[in-house]
Every structure is written in structure tokens, then in C-alpha cells.
Amino acid sequence: MNNRFISWIVFILLSFIWGSPFIIMKLSKESLPPLLITSLLIFSAGIVLLPFAVLHIAKIPRRKIGIVIIAGIFGNFLPAFLYPIAISNNIDSALAGILNSLTPIFVIILGLLFFKSRISSVKAIGVFIGFAGMCLLTLMERSIHFQNSEYALLIVLAAISYAVNILLVGHFLKDQNPFHITTVSISFLVIPTAFILWQQNFPALNFHDSGVIWSVIAVALLGITGTAIATGLFYILLKKGGGVFASMIIYGTPFVALFWGFIYHEKITALRIVSLVIILAGVYLASRKGSENNQP
């Protein structure tokens, strides 16, 4: 199978993994605070991957281990905490969704400024078309309110953090095994997330409450699939499809929402279909072969 076909398969699979678990997060919030959920997600993934990381760390050159750890911080740790802080301060979800969609644009801008990246005009146009489709879809479904909009900066920082991770891995770790990067980078995050779990009084939770127990189990399983496994798949996508295409994975989640909406007989409007077609056109253009020097 060629790289482009593999890239699309991984893209679709990741869209379902990252686009489906919101119901679990919603139910868990009834029993657990947001920061504890986030810490438990990453901690669970790190613990599962720790035995593999012990084996894989020796296969990564010493000079690159620091970059692997930094990639984990920017790609998993920082965004995972910036989002719940912003959302818990009642930032408008529509505004958050649009700002989060800036990640591919930041990949292009930061790549040009700091990594001397060059991409084809077709890929750049694809990114902006996809972003336009996301804006249309978001604004069509709900209006934007700007209360507590100062916390919008946290969403922007999270998008930048994702972009930095993509550029670091694409430029400095493209010769490394994606699973080695995943296991080492996420296992390192066991240390800070263990501290946060302790700070959030995780041991003091009422484990006699079935709601708490099921929430902890659900979040832990989500950490294993949505963080551990999905991060490995994302780095495969980054290696096979390039940084710009990989960064547009966020544009795949509306299609998952459409799928679940169809399953649960939600109303699907013509304008939503048009928006999704625009997004798909942008993603398709970004996936086309073209100049993307240094693979950002």
C-alpha cells in the first residue's frame, strides 16, 4: 500500500477515535472534576505504555530524547490542560471550536518562520478552505458569545502547542519509529500527571460510589485508546502524510459527528452537508502530493 492510501486510512480511524468519546467525557464530568479527568487520561496512557518505553528509550539516540519529551509536553500535556481551564471558565464553545481549528494554519506560519518550511500553494489553499468550512459549520449551528473571551487565548495557545509538536516531530524525529516516540513521550508524562492527581485528591475520591468507579474506569480506558493508541497512529500519519495533512485531523471530527447524528436520527441540514463538502475539499487538497520540504 502506498503512503497516501495508508494516510487516509489512519486519518479516518483517528477521526473516529478522537471524535467519538465526548459522551464519555460528558458523563464522567458528573462525578469527576475536569483537571482530574485530564490527568487521569494521560496518566493511564503513560502507565500502560511504560513497560514499552523502558524497551524503546534505548532505541532513540540520546541527543533526541529531549526532543521526544518536549514533543510529549507540547502535543499531549499542555493542550490537555489548557482546554479544560478555558472551558471551565465558560468560554463559548463555538469560539473555542473555531480557534482550535487554527492548528493547521499555525503549522504553516510557524513552519515558515522558524523551520524554513516550504509547502505547495495547493496544500496552503486546502488548509484555508478547510478552515473556512469549519467556520461555516460552527457559525451555522450556533452563534458566538464573547463572555470570558480573555480565556480564548488559552485555546489559541493549545492550537500553537499542537502545531509546535507537529513541527518538532516532523523535522527532528521523522527518522524515528512512531511507536518509540509515543511510548517514551507519554510515559514521561506519568510524573507530572501523578503530581496533579495527588494535588486533585484522587486518593480521597469516594470509591464506594458506583458513579465514581465507572467514571474512573471510562476515563482510564479513554486514555488508553484516545491518548496512547491514537498518539501512535497520529505520528504514523505525520510520517506518511506530512505535517500539514496530519494537522488537519481536527477537520475530520465533524464527519464523525454527522455519522453519530445519522445513527441517532438527528436532523441533518443541507447547509451542514455543504459545509462538510467544503471541509472535505480542503482536506483533499492538503493531502495531495506537493512541495513540503523538511516534512513539517
Secondary structure, 3 states (H helix, E strand, C coil): CCHHHHHHHHHHHHHHHHHCCHHHHHHHCCCCCHHHHHHHHHHHHHHHHHHHHHHHHHHCCHHHHHHHHHHHHHHHHHHHHHHHHHHHCCCCHHHHHHHHCCHHHHHHHHHHHHCCCEECHHHHHHHHHHHHHHHHHHHHHCCCCCCCHHHHHHHHHHHHHHHHHHHHHHHHCCCCCHHHHHHHHHHHCHHHHHHHHHHCCHHHCCCCCHHHHHHHHHHHHHHHHHHHHHHHHHHHHHHHHCHHHHHHHHHHHHHHHHHHHHHCCCCCCHHHHHHHHHHHHHHHHHHCCCCEECCC
